[in-house]
Each structure stands twice: as C-alpha cells, then as structure tokens.
C-alpha cells in the first residue's frame, strides 16, 4: 500500500512555505500534536499532516525528533513570556501578569504542550534538562520583575513562590476553563505584592 503523504499528487497539493514561515508553522504544528495527543504522538508524519506539508520538510528543518522538541519548547516559552506580561518591565504591580488569562484562552495548546513535557519528564529523565531550562527562564523573568516592583528586591525563593502561584492558575484555567477565576486570583496576588511593596518602603 502506498502512503498518501508520498503520493506525487498529494505532494503537489501541499503548501510550499518559505524557510522562516515554514519553520514557525512546523513548530506550531508540533505544539498542537503534543497538546492533543501527548509527546508519544509526536512524529514527523504527524507534524507534517498537521501543518499541511511533506514529511521530508519536517526532517529538513529539524533533523531529529529531539531537535524538534527542543525548538518547540523554546517557541512556547518565548510565546508565553511575550503574551502573558510576566515581565512587562514597568515595575508596576498593576501591570504584573495582566495578560495571563487571555494568553491561556487564546492559545491553550501552548500551555498544554509545556505541561505534557513536564509530566513526560517523570518517565523520561533525559527531558529534565529541557524542563529545568524552561522553568529557569520563568523563574528569572519573575525575579527580575519582582525586583523592579519591590524596594527590598526579590530573592529566588520569592520568585519561585510567585511563579508557582501563576503556574497553578494557568493549569487550573487550562483544565477548568474559568478565566474569571484566574483574573480574581491574580488581583489577590497583586494585593499581596502591594503589601510587600509598602512594607519595603517603610523600612527604607
């Protein structure tokens, strides 16, 4: 039996993408495949089918499945950091993580992909370095923004605590689909940060 993805007519019907455009499309397709079916469903053919391109194009861009996973993870981190306002850079408590619930609502697959890799790393320890790198990026961004907000600065423990709250809110919204609950909880988190801000100012 001939694989339809290798049929000449099938190849002609697939999209021809420019290098940069194609790479981003393939990363987004990989994220969707994993978000829906878990990491075990991630194959070249599954990504090609999702993106509407040939199997060979996926191989050409990434070379190995591990490289595809690593780049897809980097893609999701950059997207989350740019859309979730984890580090707006203003130093204002009111601006902290203002886009969090909208980020999850707009593209839940981005978050689901990261949690799928997190859980898979319990079964595949070789994924742990990538997962640690993922969380280090989030911890560092959180610590930098907290240090802008709080007169006394923020240590790593506080950054981990605050990000753990954000991470839990994202997971709950992903599962329960309650963005209004996320927004309400975020406002309470900001209220706590304002107390830390006021306490720091009173001691300076």
C-alpha positions in Angstrom: 0.0 0.0 0.0 1.3 3.5 -0.9 1.5 6.1 1.8 -0.7 9.0 0.6 1.8 11.5 2.0 4.4 10.3 -0.5 2.0 10.4 -3.5 3.1 12.9 -6.1 -0.4 14.4 -6.3 -0.5 14.7 -2.6 2.8 16.5 -2.6 1.6 19.0 -5.2 -1.4 19.8 -3.1 0.6 20.7 0.0 1.7 24.2 0.8 5.2 25.5 -0.2 6.4 27.6 2.7 9.4 30.0 2.9 12.1 28.9 5.3 11.2 31.2 8.3 7.5 30.9 7.7 7.7 27.1 7.4 9.8 26.7 10.5 7.3 28.6 12.6 4.4 26.7 11.1 6.0 23.4 11.9 6.7 24.4 15.5 3.1 25.4 15.9 2.0 22.1 14.4 4.3 20.2 16.7 2.8 22.0 19.7 -0.7 21.2 18.6 0.1 17.5 18.1 1.6 17.1 21.6 -1.1 19.2 23.2 -3.8 16.9 21.8 -2.1 13.5 22.0 0.9 13.7 24.3 4.6 13.5 23.4 4.3 9.9 22.2 2.2 11.1 19.3 4.9 13.4 18.1 6.2 12.0 14.8 7.5 13.7 11.6 4.4 12.5 9.8 2.0 13.7 12.4 3.6 17.2 12.3 3.6 17.2 8.5 0.0 16.2 8.4 -1.0 18.9 10.9 1.0 21.6 9.1 -0.1 20.5 5.6 3.4 19.9 4.3 5.5 17.0 3.3 7.2 14.6 5.8 10.6 15.5 4.2 10.2 19.2 5.0 10.0 18.4 8.7 13.1 16.3 8.5 14.9 19.1 6.5 14.1 21.8 9.1 14.9 19.8 12.3 16.9 16.7 11.5 15.9 14.9 14.6 12.8 14.5 16.9 14.8 15.7 19.9 15.7 18.9 18.0 12.1 19.4 17.1 11.0 19.0 20.8 13.7 21.4 22.0 12.8 24.1 19.4 9.1 23.7 20.1 9.7 24.1 23.8 11.8 27.3 23.2 9.0 28.5 20.9 6.3 28.0 23.6 8.5 29.8 26.3 9.0 32.8 24.1 5.3 33.0 23.2 4.3 32.7 26.9 6.8 35.3 28.1 5.7 37.8 25.4 2.0 37.4 25.8 1.5 36.7 29.5 3.0 40.0 30.8 5.2 38.1 33.3 7.9 40.7 32.8 6.3 43.9 31.5 9.4 45.8 32.6 7.4 48.7 34.2 8.0 47.8 37.8 4.3 48.5 38.5 2.3 45.9 40.4 -0.8 46.7 38.4 0.9 45.5 35.2 2.2 42.2 36.5 0.8 39.2 34.5 -2.1 41.3 33.2 -2.4 39.1 30.1 -2.3 35.7 31.8 -5.9 34.6 31.4 -6.1 36.0 27.9 -3.0 34.1 27.0 -4.4 30.8 28.1 -7.8 31.4 26.4 -6.2 32.5 23.1 -3.8 29.5 22.7 -4.3 26.8 25.3 -2.1 24.4 23.3 1.0 26.4 24.1 0.5 25.8 27.8 -0.7 22.2 27.3 2.5 21.4 25.4 4.6 22.6 28.3 2.7 20.5 30.9 2.8 17.5 28.7 6.6 17.7 28.6 6.7 18.3 32.3 4.8 15.1 33.0 6.7 13.1 30.4 10.0 14.1 32.1 9.0 11.9 35.0 9.0 8.9 32.7 11.9 10.1 30.6 14.6 11.7 32.7 16.5 12.8 29.6 13.9 15.5 29.2 14.7 17.1 32.6 17.5 19.4 31.4 15.0 21.0 29.0 12.3 21.2 31.7 14.8 22.8 34.1 15.8 25.3 31.4 12.1 26.1 30.8 11.4 26.9 34.5 14.7 28.7 34.9 13.5 31.1 32.2 10.3 31.7 34.0 11.9 32.0 37.5 14.4 34.5 36.2 11.8 36.6 34.4 9.7 36.6 37.6 12.6 37.6 39.8 13.6 40.4 37.5 10.1 41.9 37.5 9.6 41.5 41.3 13.0 43.2 41.8 11.7 46.2 39.8 8.4 46.2 41.9 9.7 45.7 45.4 12.1 48.2 47.1 13.8 45.4 49.0 14.2 43.3 45.8 13.3 39.7 45.4 15.3 36.6 46.0 14.9 33.3 44.2 12.7 31.7 46.8 10.1 34.5 46.5 10.3 34.4 42.7 9.6 30.6 42.8 6.7 31.1 45.2 5.1 33.8 43.0 5.6 31.8 39.8 4.3 28.7 41.4 1.0 30.6 42.0 0.9 31.7 38.4 1.7 28.3 37.1 -1.1 26.8 39.1 -3.5 29.4 37.9 -2.6 28.6 34.3 -3.0 24.8 34.8 -6.4 25.3 36.5 -7.7 27.5 33.8 -6.4 25.1 31.2 -8.4 22.3 32.8 -11.4 24.2 34.3 -11.8 26.9 31.6 -12.6 29.7 34.2 -10.6 32.8 33.1 -12.6 35.0 35.5 -11.3 32.9 38.4 -7.8 33.4 37.1 -8.3 37.2 37.0 -9.8 37.3 40.5 -6.9 35.3 41.9 -4.3 37.4 40.1 -5.8 40.5 41.7 -5.4 38.9 45.1 -1.8 38.1 44.3 -1.2 41.7 43.2 -2.7 42.9 46.5 -0.2 40.7 48.4 2.7 42.2 46.3 1.5 45.7 47.1 1.7 44.8 50.8 5.3 43.7 50.3 6.0 46.9 48.3 4.6 49.0 51.2 6.5 47.1 53.8 9.7 47.5 51.9 9.2 51.3 51.6 8.5 51.6 55.3 11.9 50.1 56.1 13.9 52.2 53.6 
